[in-house]
Amino acid sequence: MHDALARIQHRINTACTQANRPSTSVRLIGVSKTHPASTVHEAWQAGLRDFGENRVQEAEQKILELADIRHDITWHLIGHLQRNKAKRAVQLFDYIHSVDSLELAQALSRHCGDLGLPAKRILLQCNVSGEASKEGFNAQGWESSATLRQELATTIHQIGALPHLEIVGLMTIAPYAEDAESVRPVFVSLRQLRDMFAEIIPNHSLSELSMGMSGDVDVAIAEGATMVRVGRALFGERDYTQQ
């Protein structure tokens, strides 16, 4: 684990240097979905502090098993969230990257208020690539469609007005590609969309761009990623039979 973590951190540091950015400007999130709590603990011992999970139920069990180090771990929900699990999600996770509808945002805000929790830090998941298999607000071609820009602006303004949420940035999942350079336009589009949203809801920071995974982390950082979600390069191939 120490070697794998050192390798990916070196990639991040190199990409930051080439982009003339400090390495501290990128947060490495270890995607621990399907891996046991023992693997998370090993990565924590190696120095990793941020972990990403896709499913509320799976994450809940791990967080319980790792209760003694909960204070030293930041948990990120990076998978699709159903509204009926929103209440549990706001209790478990420090960041929710996958907010993809006004209705989900309303549910998260309501539960935070009812439970007396601090404002939940969320990212808005945007599908800028247009892949049908990807979740997120439809943002394909927003640059050239005034209608789509207006629809997005209206929704984002409504989410930004909710009382118990802090919108810290945007998230996207780029299409899989053998050549990471081919997905650079996806990262550029998300960064530019974030800049547009920042003008609409100036009371939210929108400082985070959650984009880039094991295969394209370098290109994502070059285009402004502040959070990269790395699973395979850290933990190896997943055992999907454990899901």
TORKOL-4160 file (C-alpha; in steps of 0.2 Angstrom, whole numbers, padded with zeros to 4 digits, m for minus):
243
<pt num="1" X="0000" Y="0000" Z="0000"/>
<pt num="2" X="0014" Y="0012" Z="0004"/>
<pt num="3" X="0022" Y="0009" Z="m0013"/>
<pt num="4" X="0005" Y="0012" Z="m0022"/>
<pt num="5" X="0001" Y="0027" Z="m0013"/>
<pt num="6" X="0019" Y="0034" Z="m0016"/>
<pt num="7" X="0017" Y="0031" Z="m0035"/>
<pt num="8" X="0000" Y="0040" Z="m0037"/>
<pt num="9" X="0006" Y="0054" Z="m0026"/>
<pt num="10" X="0021" Y="0056" Z="m0037"/>
<pt num="11" X="0010" Y="0057" Z="m0052"/>
<pt num="12" X="m0001" Y="0070" Z="m0044"/>
<pt num="13" X="0015" Y="0080" Z="m0039"/>
<pt num="14" X="0022" Y="0079" Z="m0056"/>
<pt num="15" X="0006" Y="0084" Z="m0064"/>
<pt num="16" X="0004" Y="0099" Z="m0052"/>
<pt num="17" X="0022" Y="0105" Z="m0056"/>
<pt num="18" X="0019" Y="0104" Z="m0075"/>
<pt num="19" X="0003" Y="0114" Z="m0072"/>
<pt num="20" X="0012" Y="0127" Z="m0061"/>
<pt num="21" X="0001" Y="0122" Z="m0046"/>
<pt num="22" X="0006" Y="0117" Z="m0028"/>
<pt num="23" X="0004" Y="0099" Z="m0025"/>
<pt num="24" X="m0007" Y="0104" Z="m0010"/>
<pt num="25" X="m0020" Y="0110" Z="m0022"/>
<pt num="26" X="m0026" Y="0092" Z="m0026"/>
<pt num="27" X="m0034" Y="0081" Z="m0014"/>
<pt num="28" X="m0032" Y="0062" Z="m0017"/>
<pt num="29" X="m0048" Y="0052" Z="m0013"/>
<pt num="30" X="m0045" Y="0033" Z="m0012"/>
<pt num="31" X="m0060" Y="0025" Z="m0020"/>
<pt num="32" X="m0063" Y="0011" Z="m0008"/>
<pt num="33" X="m0079" Y="0004" Z="m0014"/>
<pt num="34" X="m0080" Y="m0015" Z="m0014"/>
<pt num="35" X="m0064" Y="m0016" Z="m0003"/>
<pt num="36" X="m0065" Y="m0021" Z="0015"/>
<pt num="37" X="m0063" Y="m0010" Z="0030"/>
<pt num="38" X="m0046" Y="m0018" Z="0033"/>
<pt num="39" X="m0039" Y="m0011" Z="0016"/>
<pt num="40" X="m0045" Y="0006" Z="0021"/>
<pt num="41" X="m0036" Y="0005" Z="0038"/>
<pt num="42" X="m0020" Y="m0001" Z="0029"/>
<pt num="43" X="m0022" Y="0015" Z="0017"/>
<pt num="44" X="m0025" Y="0026" Z="0032"/>
<pt num="45" X="m0009" Y="0019" Z="0041"/>
<pt num="46" X="0000" Y="0023" Z="0025"/>
<pt num="47" X="m0005" Y="0041" Z="0026"/>
<pt num="48" X="m0021" Y="0042" Z="0015"/>
<pt num="49" X="m0035" Y="0052" Z="0024"/>
<pt num="50" X="m0049" Y="0054" Z="0011"/>
<pt num="51" X="m0060" Y="0039" Z="0005"/>
<pt num="52" X="m0074" Y="0038" Z="m0008"/>
<pt num="53" X="m0088" Y="0026" Z="m0007"/>
<pt num="54" X="m0102" Y="0023" Z="m0020"/>
<pt num="55" X="m0116" Y="0015" Z="m0009"/>
<pt num="56" X="m0123" Y="0021" Z="0008"/>
<pt num="57" X="m0126" Y="0004" Z="0015"/>
<pt num="58" X="m0108" Y="m0003" Z="0011"/>
<pt num="59" X="m0100" Y="0013" Z="0018"/>
<pt num="60" X="m0110" Y="0013" Z="0034"/>
<pt num="61" X="m0103" Y="m0004" Z="0038"/>
<pt num="62" X="m0085" Y="0002" Z="0035"/>
<pt num="63" X="m0087" Y="0018" Z="0044"/>
<pt num="64" X="m0094" Y="0008" Z="0059"/>
<pt num="65" X="m0079" Y="m0004" Z="0059"/>
<pt num="66" X="m0067" Y="0011" Z="0058"/>
<pt num="67" X="m0076" Y="0021" Z="0071"/>
<pt num="68" X="m0059" Y="0023" Z="0081"/>
<pt num="69" X="m0051" Y="0033" Z="0067"/>
<pt num="70" X="m0067" Y="0041" Z="0061"/>
<pt num="71" X="m0061" Y="0058" Z="0067"/>
<pt num="72" X="m0046" Y="0056" Z="0056"/>
<pt num="73" X="m0055" Y="0051" Z="0040"/>
<pt num="74" X="m0064" Y="0062" Z="0027"/>
<pt num="75" X="m0078" Y="0051" Z="0019"/>
<pt num="76" X="m0084" Y="0056" Z="0002"/>
<pt num="77" X="m0100" Y="0049" Z="m0006"/>
<pt num="78" X="m0096" Y="0048" Z="m0025"/>
<pt num="79" X="m0109" Y="0036" Z="m0031"/>
<pt num="80" X="m0127" Y="0039" Z="m0036"/>
<pt num="81" X="m0138" Y="0043" Z="m0021"/>
<pt num="82" X="m0157" Y="0039" Z="m0020"/>
<pt num="83" X="m0168" Y="0051" Z="m0011"/>
<pt num="84" X="m0173" Y="0038" Z="0001"/>
<pt num="85" X="m0156" Y="0036" Z="0007"/>
<pt num="86" X="m0152" Y="0055" Z="0009"/>
<pt num="87" X="m0155" Y="0055" Z="0028"/>
<pt num="88" X="m0142" Y="0042" Z="0031"/>
<pt num="89" X="m0130" Y="0050" Z="0019"/>
<pt num="90" X="m0130" Y="0067" Z="0028"/>
<pt num="91" X="m0126" Y="0058" Z="0044"/>
<pt num="92" X="m0112" Y="0047" Z="0037"/>
<pt num="93" X="m0102" Y="0058" Z="0024"/>
<pt num="94" X="m0092" Y="0073" Z="0025"/>
<pt num="95" X="m0094" Y="0077" Z="0006"/>
<pt num="96" X="m0108" Y="0072" Z="m0006"/>
<pt num="97" X="m0101" Y="0073" Z="m0024"/>
<pt num="98" X="m0116" Y="0066" Z="m0033"/>
<pt num="99" X="m0130" Y="0078" Z="m0031"/>
<pt num="100" X="m0139" Y="0077" Z="m0048"/>
<pt num="101" X="m0156" Y="0084" Z="m0045"/>
<pt num="102" X="m0165" Y="0099" Z="m0037"/>
<pt num="103" X="m0176" Y="0086" Z="m0028"/>
<pt num="104" X="m0161" Y="0077" Z="m0020"/>
<pt num="105" X="m0153" Y="0093" Z="m0015"/>
<pt num="106" X="m0170" Y="0098" Z="m0006"/>
<pt num="107" X="m0170" Y="0081" Z="0003"/>
<pt num="108" X="m0152" Y="0083" Z="0009"/>
<pt num="109" X="m0156" Y="0101" Z="0015"/>
<pt num="110" X="m0171" Y="0096" Z="0024"/>
<pt num="111" X="m0163" Y="0081" Z="0033"/>
<pt num="112" X="m0148" Y="0092" Z="0038"/>
<pt num="113" X="m0160" Y="0105" Z="0046"/>
<pt num="114" X="m0171" Y="0092" Z="0054"/>
<pt num="115" X="m0156" Y="0083" Z="0062"/>
<pt num="116" X="m0148" Y="0099" Z="0067"/>
<pt num="117" X="m0132" Y="0096" Z="0057"/>
<pt num="118" X="m0120" Y="0109" Z="0050"/>
<pt num="119" X="m0122" Y="0114" Z="0032"/>
<pt num="120" X="m0118" Y="0098" Z="0021"/>
<pt num="121" X="m0104" Y="0101" Z="0009"/>
<pt num="122" X="m0110" Y="0095" Z="m0008"/>
<pt num="123" X="m0104" Y="0095" Z="m0026"/>
<pt num="124" X="m0116" Y="0095" Z="m0041"/>
<pt num="125" X="m0113" Y="0081" Z="m0053"/>
<pt num="126" X="m0114" Y="0086" Z="m0071"/>
<pt num="127" X="m0114" Y="0075" Z="m0086"/>
<pt num="128" X="m0105" Y="0086" Z="m0099"/>
<pt num="129" X="m0100" Y="0071" Z="m0110"/>
<pt num="130" X="m0118" Y="0066" Z="m0114"/>
<pt num="131" X="m0115" Y="0047" Z="m0110"/>
<pt num="132" X="m0131" Y="0039" Z="m0107"/>
<pt num="133" X="m0124" Y="0028" Z="m0094"/>
<pt num="134" X="m0118" Y="0043" Z="m0083"/>
<pt num="135" X="m0128" Y="0051" Z="m0070"/>
<pt num="136" X="m0128" Y="0070" Z="m0067"/>
<pt num="137" X="m0137" Y="0086" Z="m0073"/>
<pt num="138" X="m0138" Y="0086" Z="m0092"/>
<pt num="139" X="m0124" Y="0098" Z="m0097"/>
<pt num="140" X="m0119" Y="0091" Z="m0114"/>
<pt num="141" X="m0116" Y="0106" Z="m0126"/>
<pt num="142" X="m0121" Y="0119" Z="m0113"/>
<pt num="143" X="m0108" Y="0131" Z="m0121"/>
<pt num="144" X="m0118" Y="0132" Z="m0137"/>
<pt num="145" X="m0136" Y="0131" Z="m0130"/>
<pt num="146" X="m0143" Y="0146" Z="m0123"/>
<pt num="147" X="m0159" Y="0136" Z="m0118"/>
<pt num="148" X="m0148" Y="0123" Z="m0108"/>
<pt num="149" X="m0138" Y="0137" Z="m0100"/>
<pt num="150" X="m0154" Y="0145" Z="m0094"/>
<pt num="151" X="m0161" Y="0128" Z="m0087"/>
<pt num="152" X="m0145" Y="0125" Z="m0078"/>
<pt num="153" X="m0144" Y="0142" Z="m0071"/>
<pt num="154" X="m0162" Y="0141" Z="m0064"/>
<pt num="155" X="m0159" Y="0125" Z="m0056"/>
<pt num="156" X="m0142" Y="0130" Z="m0048"/>
<pt num="157" X="m0150" Y="0146" Z="m0042"/>
<pt num="158" X="m0163" Y="0136" Z="m0033"/>
<pt num="159" X="m0151" Y="0124" Z="m0025"/>
<pt num="160" X="m0140" Y="0138" Z="m0020"/>
<pt num="161" X="m0154" Y="0146" Z="m0010"/>
<pt num="162" X="m0157" Y="0130" Z="0000"/>
<pt num="163" X="m0152" Y="0134" Z="0018"/>
<pt num="164" X="m0142" Y="0119" Z="0024"/>
<pt num="165" X="m0131" Y="0115" Z="0010"/>
<pt num="166" X="m0114" Y="0122" Z="0005"/>
<pt num="167" X="m0110" Y="0120" Z="m0014"/>
<pt num="168" X="m0091" Y="0118" Z="m0014"/>
<pt num="169" X="m0089" Y="0113" Z="m0032"/>
<pt num="170" X="m0094" Y="0102" Z="m0047"/>
<pt num="171" X="m0090" Y="0083" Z="m0051"/>
<pt num="172" X="m0090" Y="0073" Z="m0067"/>
<pt num="173" X="m0085" Y="0056" Z="m0073"/>
<pt num="174" X="m0076" Y="0056" Z="m0090"/>
<pt num="175" X="m0079" Y="0042" Z="m0103"/>
<pt num="176" X="m0067" Y="0028" Z="m0102"/>
<pt num="177" X="m0053" Y="0030" Z="m0115"/>
<pt num="178" X="m0037" Y="0022" Z="m0119"/>
<pt num="179" X="m0030" Y="0039" Z="m0123"/>
<pt num="180" X="m0032" Y="0051" Z="m0108"/>
<pt num="181" X="m0030" Y="0066" Z="m0120"/>
<pt num="182" X="m0046" Y="0062" Z="m0128"/>
<pt num="183" X="m0056" Y="0066" Z="m0113"/>
<pt num="184" X="m0047" Y="0083" Z="m0110"/>
<pt num="185" X="m0062" Y="0093" Z="m0117"/>
<pt num="186" X="m0074" Y="0085" Z="m0104"/>
<pt num="187" X="m0063" Y="0092" Z="m0090"/>
<pt num="188" X="m0062" Y="0109" Z="m0099"/>
<pt num="189" X="m0080" Y="0110" Z="m0101"/>
<pt num="190" X="m0083" Y="0106" Z="m0082"/>
<pt num="191" X="m0071" Y="0119" Z="m0077"/>
<pt num="192" X="m0079" Y="0132" Z="m0088"/>
<pt num="193" X="m0096" Y="0127" Z="m0082"/>
<pt num="194" X="m0090" Y="0129" Z="m0064"/>
<pt num="195" X="m0085" Y="0147" Z="m0068"/>
<pt num="196" X="m0102" Y="0151" Z="m0075"/>
<pt num="197" X="m0111" Y="0144" Z="m0059"/>
<pt num="198" X="m0099" Y="0154" Z="m0048"/>
<pt num="199" X="m0107" Y="0170" Z="m0055"/>
<pt num="200" X="m0124" Y="0164" Z="m0052"/>
<pt num="201" X="m0122" Y="0159" Z="m0034"/>
<pt num="202" X="m0108" Y="0169" Z="m0027"/>
<pt num="203" X="m0112" Y="0165" Z="m0009"/>
<pt num="204" X="m0105" Y="0147" Z="m0012"/>
<pt num="205" X="m0087" Y="0144" Z="m0014"/>
<pt num="206" X="m0087" Y="0132" Z="m0029"/>
<pt num="207" X="m0069" Y="0130" Z="m0027"/>
<pt num="208" X="m0068" Y="0111" Z="m0030"/>
<pt num="209" X="m0068" Y="0101" Z="m0046"/>
<pt num="210" X="m0069" Y="0083" Z="m0043"/>
<pt num="211" X="m0063" Y="0075" Z="m0059"/>
<pt num="212" X="m0050" Y="0063" Z="m0064"/>
<pt num="213" X="m0047" Y="0044" Z="m0060"/>
<pt num="214" X="m0033" Y="0032" Z="m0061"/>
<pt num="215" X="m0032" Y="0033" Z="m0080"/>
<pt num="216" X="m0033" Y="0051" Z="m0083"/>
<pt num="217" X="m0028" Y="0060" Z="m0067"/>
<pt num="218" X="m0014" Y="0069" Z="m0075"/>
<pt num="219" X="m0025" Y="0077" Z="m0088"/>
<pt num="220" X="m0038" Y="0082" Z="m0075"/>
<pt num="221" X="m0025" Y="0090" Z="m0064"/>
<pt num="222" X="m0019" Y="0100" Z="m0079"/>
<pt num="223" X="m0037" Y="0107" Z="m0082"/>
<pt num="224" X="m0040" Y="0112" Z="m0064"/>
<pt num="225" X="m0045" Y="0096" Z="m0054"/>
<pt num="226" X="m0044" Y="0099" Z="m0035"/>
<pt num="227" X="m0051" Y="0082" Z="m0031"/>
<pt num="228" X="m0045" Y="0066" Z="m0040"/>
<pt num="229" X="m0054" Y="0049" Z="m0037"/>
<pt num="230" X="m0042" Y="0035" Z="m0038"/>
<pt num="231" X="m0046" Y="0017" Z="m0035"/>
<pt num="232" X="m0038" Y="0004" Z="m0046"/>
<pt num="233" X="m0020" Y="0013" Z="m0045"/>
<pt num="234" X="m0021" Y="0012" Z="m0026"/>
<pt num="235" X="m0031" Y="m0004" Z="m0022"/>
<pt num="236" X="m0029" Y="m0015" Z="m0037"/>
<pt num="237" X="m0044" Y="m0022" Z="m0047"/>
<pt num="238" X="m0060" Y="m0023" Z="m0038"/>
<pt num="239" X="m0070" Y="m0039" Z="m0033"/>
<pt num="240" X="m0087" Y="m0035" Z="m0039"/>
<pt num="241" X="m0094" Y="m0051" Z="m0032"/>
<pt num="242" X="m0093" Y="m0042" Z="m0015"/>
<pt num="243" X="m0105" Y="m0029" Z="m0020"/>
